Amino acid sequence: MFNSFFFVEYKLFIEMAKAEWVTDALPGLSADDVSNVLHQLDELGVEEESDLCMVEEEDLVGILKAIQARKVTAVWKKQTVPVKIVNAEPQSQAIESGNKVSDSSHAVSIVRSPIPPNLSPRSSSWVQSFKIPWEEMPENLIALCESKKRPKPSMRREMVRKIIKAVCQVTETPGKKNLDRIAETVVNKYPASFRDQIDDRVIGSGYASLAKQLLNRFENVHRQPVDSLRKRIYEVSSGGDEDDCPDSGRNDRVDRTDSYGCINWQPSKFPSKESVDTQRSHQLWLQEEHRKVVWDKEEVSKKMQLTYTSQRLTINKGKFSIAEIIEKWPFLSEEDFLLEHFKELVGINLKQELLNSVTTKAPKIFRSVSKTY
């Protein structure tokens, strides 16, 4: 059971990371549009973020409107740069000297063109000389890595904690790109222990899951109380309280570190013709309906869609336990309606994605699990 959840979680992360490519470039797209774009990128053979610069406007014809296609491809070409393969030691050695990655013939590295200073708001100079504190890592972790074995999840988390502790001693704002580079360095040093792969197939960049762990750890260390977030997701408005009212006074996007992977983290307004009073009425109806033996699923689905903004407010408030959230929104405990909420939040039909993938990937997953565990 644990192994199944692990791979489902990893699949979700990969899909959310891809969705972020689209939503960062073109905010405001509907969940269906994001899903269609992601499907088209898969058809085109886009596997990594660096591939986006090769997507042309005509590739998205019929998927997006003409202006949308021009905007998104322009952003991708500006943010991603072509790579070239050279016979040299890996670029990640600029972060930590002495970590050689080679095969039987020669060393190969991916060299990216430098990013212009005006496109990088945070200074990246620190990461050039940053040294991963291997000397502070547990001896059993290093022994497993040297033996080309995968460490237990607890050991991996301990490594992540120590790396982020070292990062925080250097800078308060490392930036996602720099954490990606650190993750790449770790994977280059011990690919057999940390690279994302199933059997012999490398998944994506090979270091995406470790980069995500580093980012999550950094955010946890620097987490602020909800009421003091730099960009609040709601404000009190007349006639309601903070649990009921979306931010009607501003249209700021939620701080990205609160909503990585999401396309609809917190709507700023209620749906048309909806108010605090109607939302409360829907909520009471849903609570009452859940107590019945037989549900009107069509009406439940409709009201769950109408109250999505209020559901997100309850969740994002940060002061309620899962049990309390379920008490307020009982249908979130039911699979069909939870999946509908997830699709609205992330833009992915989770059940369909898993069903589409299981026939081709399940055998490899089981082989990989049997070898690892």
N, C-alpha and C positions, 0 to 999 in steps of 0.2 A: 504493500500500500504506500509506504514512504517513497519508494522509488518511482511509483506512478505519479505521485504528487510532485516530485522533483522535476520530472520531465514536463509535466503540464505547466508548472510554474516557469520553466525555462522557455517553453514555447510561447507562453504569454509575454514574457519579457522581450523576446525577439520581435514579435508582432507589434508590441507597443513601441519599441524603438523605431521600427519602420514607419509606423503611423506618425511618429514625431517628425520624421523627415518631411512629411507632407504638411502637417499642421503648423510647423515652425515657418515653413515657406509661404503658406497660404492659410492664415488663420480664418476661422469662420466657416470652413467647409462643413457640410452636413456629414453625418456618419456614413451614409450611403455613398457619397462622393469620395470620401477618404478610402472606403473599402474598395471602390471601383479603381481608384488610382493605384492602390497597393496591388490589386490583382493584375493590372496592366504592367506594373514594374516587374512582377514575377514573370509575366509572359515575355518581357523584354530581356530577362536574364540579369536584372539588377540584383546583386548579392551584397554589396557593401556600399556605405555612404559615398565613397570616392567614385563609385560608378555613376552617380547621379549627374555628374557634369557631362556625360555622354548622351543623356536623354534629350531628344529634340522636341520642339514644339509640336511637330506633326505626329509624334508618337502618342500624344494625348488627345488628338482630335477625336471627338465623339465621347470622350470621357469627361472633359472639362470644357467650359466655354472658351472661346478663342483668347480673350484677354486673360482669363485665369491661367490658361496653358502658357501664355507668354510670361506672365508674372512668375509662375513657379519654376519654369526652366531658367529664367534669368537669375533667380535667387540661387538655384542649385549650381549654376555655372560660376557664380560669384563666390559661393561658400566652399565649394569643393574644387580641388585642383588635380590635374592629371598627375599620375605617378610614373616614374621611370625606374627600370631595373638596372642596377649597376653591380659590377663585381667589387664588392667592398664589404666591410663589416657592418652589422646592423646599425641604423641610425640611433637605436635605443641605447647604444654604448655611450652616446653623448650624455645620457643621464647617469649611467653607472659604468665606469671603466672596468674592463676585465671580464665582462660577461660575453663570451663568444658563442655564436650560434652558427654552426657550419654543417655541411654534409660531406659526403666522401669526395666531392670534387672541389667545390669552392664556396665561399660565403656569398650569399645573396641578400641584398637589402632593398627595401622600398624607400626611395628618397622623394620627399615631397617638396615642392617649391615653397620657399618661405612665404608666410602670410604677411601682407603689408601691415604696418603698425596701425593704420587707421581702421583695419577690420578686426583688430584684437584689442578690446577694451581693457583687458587685464594684462599686466606684464607677465611674460612667460620666461623671463631670464632665469628665475630661480630653478626651474625644472631642468635646465641644462646641466646644473651642477648637483642636483639632488641625488643623494645616495640612499638607496633602500637599506634600512637597518637590519641586514641579515644577521649581524652579530647578536642582535637582541631576540632573534627568533628561537623557539624551543628546539633543542637538539634533535628530538624525534621527528620534527617537521623537516629539518634540513636533511636528516638521514633518509627519509622517505623520498624527498626530492632528488637527492643524489642517486638513489636507487631507481629513479624513474617510475615511482609509484605515486598514486593520487592520495593526498592526505585526507583525513576525515574532515567533514564539514566544520567541526569545532576547531580544528587546527587552522583551517583556512580562515575562519572568522578571527582567530587570534592574530594571524598574520596581517589581516586587513586592519585590525585595531592598531597594531604597532606602526603600520605604514602611515595611517592617517594621523596618528599622534606625532610622528616625525614631520609630516606635511604641515600640521598646525603650528609647529615651532618655527616654520619658515615663512608661512603666509597665512592670512586669514581668508583670502579669496583665491583658492587654487584654480578654479575654473574646471569645467567638465573636460575640455580638450586636454588639459595637462594631466588630469587624473587618468584619462584614456592612455596617455603616453606612458605613465607609470605602470599601468596594467599591462601594456604591451611589453615593457621591459621585463616584468616578472615572467610573463609567458615565454618570452624569448630565452630567458635564462633556464627555465624549467618547463619546457613545452609538454613533456609527458605528464607532468603533475597538474598543470593548470590550464592547458589549452582546451577550448570548447570544441569537442569533437565526438562523433559517434562512429565507432569502428575506425576506419582510416579517413573518414570524411570530416574535414574541418568545418565547423559551423560559423558562417559569417567571417568576421575578422579574426576569430579565435580567442579574443580576449574580452568580448563584450560583457560576459557575465561577471568577470572580475572587476571590470571598470564600473559596472552598475553597483557592485558591492562596495567599492571604494566611495562612490558618490553617496550611496545611502548612509554609510557610516559617517561621512563628513556632515551630512545634513542632520543626522541624529545628534551628533556632538554639538552642533550649533542650532539645534531646534529652539525656537522661541515660543512663549505662550501664545495661544491663538489671538488673544486680544491685542498683542503688541506686534503682530506681523506688519512688515512694511507696507504691504498692500492687503488690506482687509477684504474679505470676500463678501462682507455684508455690512450694512449700517442700519441703525434704528430709524424707522420712518414713522410718521404720525399714523396712529391707529393700529400699530402692531408692536411686537417686541423683537429682540435680536434673533430668536429662534425661528421666526416666521417670515421675516422680510429680507428679500435679496437686496443687493446694493443698487438702489434706484437712483442714487445721486451721482454715480460715476460709471465710467465705462472702461476702467483700467482692467487689463488682463491680469489674472491671478499670477503671482510670482511663479516663475517656471519651476523653481525648486519644489513647489508644493504640488505640482501637477504634471510631472514628467510622464509622457506616454498617453495623457488624456486629451481628448478633443473637446470635451464638454464638462470640465471639472466643476464649474459653478456658473450656471446661467445668471446673468445680471438682472433679468426681468422675469416676471411670471408670463405664461402664455397669454395670448390675446383674450380679453374679456375675463381674465382671472384676477382675483384679489386675495388678500389675506383671509377674508371671510369665506370665500368659495374654496380656498385651499383647505381650511380647517373643516369645512363641511365634507369635502372629499375624503379627508383623512379619517373623520369619524365614521363615514360610510364604509370605508375599507376595513376599519377595525371591527365594525359590526358584522360585515360580510365574512370576515375570516373566521368568525365564531360559528358560522353555519356549516352544516355537513356538506351541502352542495353549493358551489360558488357559481355566480354568473361571470364566467371567465372573460367574456368579451367586454363586459362593463368594467371588470377589475382592471383589465389591460388598459382600457381607455383612461381610467382615473389614475392609474399608476403613471401613465405618460404625462397627464396633466399636472401631476404633483411632483414630477422629477426635480424641479427647482427646490421645492420644500424638502424633499428627501435629501438632496445634496447639502442643504443648509444644516439639517440635523446631523448628518455625518461629519461635515467639515467643521462644525462647531467645536468638536474635539473634547467635549465634556461628558459625552454619554458613552456608556459601555455598549458592547454589542447587544447584550440582553435588553438594554433600554431602547436602543435603536429599533430592535425587532418589535418591542412592545408598541412603539409609536407607529412603525410601518411593518406590520406583521407579514405582508406578502413578500417582503424581501427575504424571508426565510424559505420561500418556495422556489424551486429550481427554475421554472419557466419565467417567472417575473424577475428573479435575480439576474438571469441571463439577459433579459430585455434591458434591465438597468445597466448591466455591464456593456452591452452593445452601444447604448446611448453615451456612456462615459468614455469608452475607448474606441468605438467605431469598428469593432470586430465581432462577427458572429462566432462566438467561441465554440459552440457545439458543432457547427458546420465545419469550421476550420479543423477541429480535432478529427471529425469523421473523414474529412478529405485526406488527412495526412496519415491516418492510422494504417491504411492498407500498404503503403510504401515504406513507412518508417518503423512500424511496430517490430518487425523482425530484427532490424538493426538495434533498436532500443533494448530488446530483450537480450540480445547477444552482448551488448555493452554492459548491461546491468549484471549479467551472470559473471562477466570477467571482473567487474569492479567490486562487487559485493559477494 
